[in-house]
């Protein structure tokens, strides 16, 4: 009997892969549908209010190069289920980690423009690779607030009574090579010692059609045990796939403190919105430039429901080799 993935766990924080299979059920009408904004009556949030730390959002957009950003979207919806969600996964162009900086700028800005055009009055970057290339002034240039995973995580760390002096980052090789997390942490916290750990095995294991518990545990042990032996217990999950592995991480060592940037971003967003109305659930719309079985399986795993009826194909960016 095939093993099942555990449900997506929460983090114990103090009080990118091959192309998806084509889906022949998507027709050309989906492309036309993508041109109609979800919430045309909504007014984009005022940039001045965003700078003051207050947002006014009805529809939040999340983008990623594929399915990793699902964990960011789910973290937001778990706190504010009344929000409408527009998710875009640019599976046609994955993995983003192999693109040039110029390509990444084009792709990332295209994704943000698409989400704003769909009526989103707040955008969350669900892709760590895009995070590493977009400067804050670029994000600030948009007419709606654009939240990034690195900035909101550093803000969360600033708010803690005790900040770690030594911290590890688990991430894909591309993210580790970019050194963006390291630079931002070192600029924000004087004297912090950052230990980057490239984890090439994890995303393929997470996205595999067959769940192999023993291989996952072996891979994680190889990445975590040197940190544990060195006395490092604070770990940033530097890939949006990795929250799906929290149960296994805590099985190896329940004393580890995993910091999930998806949760940091979601808490920042939720704290900056007006009080939520009681009850109700917003609309959910998923777009992919190359939807397929992997997209749907990961959606079921993260959101706990079949997202196929809510998914449309939309090519936002042309294919870039």
N, C-alpha and C positions, 0 to 999 in steps of 0.2 A: 504494500500500500504506500502511495506517494506521501511523503511528509508535507505538512502544511506550514506556511509561514505563520509565525505568531502575529497577533494584532499589533498595529503600530503603537509603540509604548511612548509614555511621556518621559521627559528628561529629569534627572535628579539634580536640578539646579537649585541653589539656595533660595528660603521664603523670599567615463562617458562612453562607449559601446557601439555596437554595429547598428546599421540602419534597420528600422522596423519593416515588417512585411507590408506589402501593399494591401489595401482593403478595397475589394471591388464593389462593395455596397455603397461607397461614397460616389455621388454623381455630381455633375457640373452645377446643379442648382445650389449646392453647398457654397460654391464660390460667390454666387450672387447674394446669398443670405449673409455672408460675412461683411457685405458692404453696408448693412443696415445696423446702426448703433443699437445696443441693447437698451440703453436708457437715455433717449434723446432729451427727455425732460430734465435730466440732472444737470446741475451747474458745476463745472470744474472747480475744485477747491482753490481758494485764493492763495497765491504763493506767499503773501505776507503772513497769513494765518499759519501756513505750514512752517515758516521760519520761526514763528512764535511757539511752535510745538503743538498746535491744534489743527486737526484736519476735520473736514466735513465730507464724508464719503458715503455714497450709496452703492457704488460698484467698484470693486478692486480687481485689478488685472495682475496676473502673474505670468512670467515667461521663463522658459528654460530651453536648452537645446534638445530636450527630449522629455523624460518623465521624472527626473530628479526633483524638479520644482513642485511636484505633487505634494511633497512633505511640507513645503512652505505654504501652499494653498490650504492644506488641511490644518496646519497650525493656526492660521488666521481664522478659518471657519469654526474651529473648535472654540474660539473665544468670542467670535462675532458671527454667529450663523445667519443673522438677518441680512448680511451683506450679499449683494449679487457678486458672482465670480465669473470672470472671463479668463480662461487659461489658454496660453498658446505654447505648444511644443514644436520647435523647429527641427523635427527629426530628419528632414531632408538634408540638413546641413550638419548634422552631428558627425563626429564629435567636435565641439567648438575648440577643444584644447589643441587641435592640430591646425587651427586657422592662424593667419598672420594678424598682427595688431590692426592693420587697416581693414581686413575682412571682419574682424570682431566688432570694430566700431560700426561698420555698415549694418551688420546683422543685428546688433543690439539696438541701435537707434531705429532700425526698421521695426523691430518687435515692439518697442515702446510706442512708436507712432501708430502701429496697428491697434494696440490696446486702447490708446486714447481715442482713436477713431471709432472704436466699438462702444464708446460711452463711459470708459473708466475714468473716474475722478481721483484715483490713487493707483499707483503702480508699484509692485514689489518685484525686485529682481530675484528670480529663483535660480539663477545660474552663477556659480562661483567664478567661472571663467570670465563671464561678462563683468562681474564685480571687479576683477583684477585689471580691467582695461579702461573702465569708465571713470573719469575724474569727477569730483564733487561738483565742480562748476558746470560740467555737462548735465548732470542730474538736475541742478538748480535752474537750468535754462528752460525746463519744460513748464507748461502752464498748470501742471498738476504735480503734487508731491510724488517723488520717486524714492522709495526706500531701498537701501542695499543691505545685504547680510553682514558685511564687515563693519560698516559704520554703526549699525544698531547693536551689534555684539560688543563693540568697544564701549558704546554708551552704557550698555548694561553692566559691563565690568567696572566702569567708573562709579556706578551707583552702589557697588558692594562695599560693605564695611571693611572687609578684608580681601584684598586683591592678591591673586597668586603671583609669586615672584618667579616661579618656573612653570611653564605651560607648554604642552605639546599640541601640535596640529596634525590631525590625521586628514589626508586629502589625496586627491589623484596626483600622479606625477606631474601633470601639466600645471596644476595649481601650486604645487611645491616649487617647481622650477621658476614660476613667476615671482616668488618671494613677496607677494603682495601682503599676505597676512603678516609675515614677519616684519616688514617695513612699517605697516600701520600700527602694530602692537608696540614696536620699539619706539616709534615716534610718540605714542600716546602715554607710555608708562616707562619712566626712567629706570634703568637697571633691570628690566624684565629679561629673563632668559627664555628664548623660544626654541623649542625642539621640533623641527619639521620631520614628519614621517610620511613618505610616499607609500601609497597602498594600492599597487596596480591590480591586485586580485579581487578587490572587494566589489567594485561595480559589476564586473561580469558575473560574479557569484550571486549578487542581488537580482540581476536581471535574467538569470538563467531560468529556462522553462521548468527545470527539475530542481526542487529545493534540496540542497545537499548540506545538511546540518553539520556533519563532521568536517567537511572541507571548510565551511565558514569558520568553525571554531579553531581549526588548525591555522588558518590564515590570520585570524585575529590574534591568536596567541603569539604568532611570529612578530606581529607589529606591536603588541602591548607589553609583552614580558620584558623587553629591554627597558621600557619606561618604568614599569613597576619595580624592576630591580634597581633602577636609578633613583627611586623615590619620587617620581613625578606622578601626581594623582589628578591634576587638572588637565583636561583634554578638550580641545575644540574640535567638533565634528566639521571638518572643512569641506565636506561634500554633502549635497542635499539628499543623496541616497542613504547616507549613513545612519540617520535616525531609525531606519528599519532594522538595524543591527543592535539596538540598545539592549535588548534582552540577553543577547549573546555576550556583549561586553560586560554586563553586570554579572553574568554567570561566571566569567573568568575572574573578575574581581569586583565584588559589590561595593568596595570602598572607593572606586574611581568616581570622579566628579566630571561627568560629560556635559559640556556646554554646547547646546544645540542652537546655532545661529537662526534657524527657522523659528524657534520659540522666542528668541530675543527680538526678532523683527516683528513677530505677531504681537508680543506684549507691548512693544513700542507703538504699533499701530492702534491696538485696542485702547491703550491708555490715552491716546491723542484724539479719540473720537468722542462725540457726545454720548451720553448714556444710551444704552441699547433699549429699544422698545421690547416689551415682554412678548415672548413667543414669536413664531414666524420663522420662516426660512427663505433666504433669497434664492434667486435663480442661479443655476450653474450651467455654464456653457464652456465646452472644451473644443479647442481647435488644434489641429496638427497638420504640418505640411506633408507628413507621410504617416498617416495613422495605420495601425496594424495590431496584431495580437498582443505584442509587448505593451503597447500603449494601454490597451483595455485591461490586460491582466494586472499591470501595475496600478491602474486606476482602481480596480476592484480591491487590491491589497491595501491601498492607502485610504481610500474613502469608504470602503466597506459596502460598495454598491456598484452595480453595472453602469459604467459611464458611456457605453456605446450609443444609447439613444440620444445622448446629449452632445455627441461629438460630431464635428464637421471637418472636412478637409479644407484647408486654405493655405495657398502658397503666398506667404508674405514676402519672403526674400527668394530671389532666384538662386539656383544651386551654385555654390562657390566651391571649386575644387581645392 
